[in-house]
């Protein structure tokens, strides 16, 4: 970084599988970052170490997240509605499971209202950059994320559609942003693959539509440091390990992106 002083970065969703990686990476570089985390419960806070820099708040309650956001320079949003498998599914019998969301935790409430609350709070606090990590599939109403469950709450379950609405809100907010729409997330080591840029879900039509969580975490953090990442939105996936050269030059990587939304 050009500036020698560390920047204060809040990771929301820091108790999630990708959020934990981002929070940990930031903590490992105290000369560059003052890390903060936001989780929903005290239990989640303890699971990631229970440090004083981890705040407990509910993104659906705008007031509860203000203390975490005050005084930060950058925000990385990694919150997401979590679909749960309906009880009784037996994978040995084949077929596909049905999913549901807990009451109060539908995509509309978490991926739209919750993210809008974060964006509004960050803008009010003078945050200089917001990195929003979402998922591919927002251009396709028939994407599996948009039909995880079928019941009377169908309209509230269109997950990637609500994510896309929050992305548009961020793009229109006036706050410098980077929107990362990740492919299918893999629990694999990062730094070993060539990363791929796409737009409008074109990567979903290929064999390269997945990416390790660790690489998503790295791209999220690199975006904080590189001017070419600002005012950019892109789909993100990776080649298989051993195919192509692992991505190391992130300035060039972000420079390839031409889409602002």
MOWO-V842178 format. One record per backbone hydrogen bond with DSSP energy under -1.0 kcal/mol. CO is the residue of the C=O (numbers start at 1). NH is the residue of the N-H. If there is no record, write none. Layout:
# MOWO-V842178
CO/NH, CO/NH
This chain:
# MOWO-V842178
7/34, 8/73, 8/74, 9/36, 10/76, 11/38, 12/78, 13/16, 16/20, 18/22, 19/23, 20/24, 21/25, 22/26, 23/27, 24/28, 26/29, 29/32, 29/33, 32/7, 34/9, 36/11, 37/55, 38/13, 38/14, 39/57, 41/45, 42/46, 43/47, 44/48, 45/50, 46/49, 51/54, 53/37, 55/39, 58/61, 65/69, 66/70, 69/72, 73/128, 74/10, 75/131, 76/12, 77/133, 84/100, 86/89, 90/93, 91/94, 98/86, 100/84, 102/105, 106/110, 107/111, 107/112, 108/113, 109/114, 112/116, 113/117, 114/118, 115/119, 116/120, 117/121, 118/122, 119/123, 120/124, 121/125, 122/127, 123/126, 129/75, 130/178, 131/77, 132/180, 134/182, 137/140, 140/143, 143/146, 144/147, 145/159, 148/99, 151/154, 153/156, 154/157, 156/108, 157/159, 158/162, 159/163, 160/164, 161/165, 162/166, 163/167, 164/168, 165/169, 166/170, 167/171, 168/172, 170/173, 176/130, 177/231, 177/232, 178/132, 179/234, 180/134, 181/236, 182/136, 184/211, 186/188, 186/213, 193/247, 194/239, 196/237, 198/235, 199/202, 201/204, 202/205, 203/206, 209/184, 210/238, 211/186, 212/216, 213/217, 214/218, 215/219, 216/220, 217/221, 218/222, 219/223, 221/224, 222/225, 226/229, 227/230, 232/179, 234/181, 235/198, 236/183, 237/196, 240/243, 248/250, 249/253, 250/254, 251/255, 252/256, 254/257, 259/233
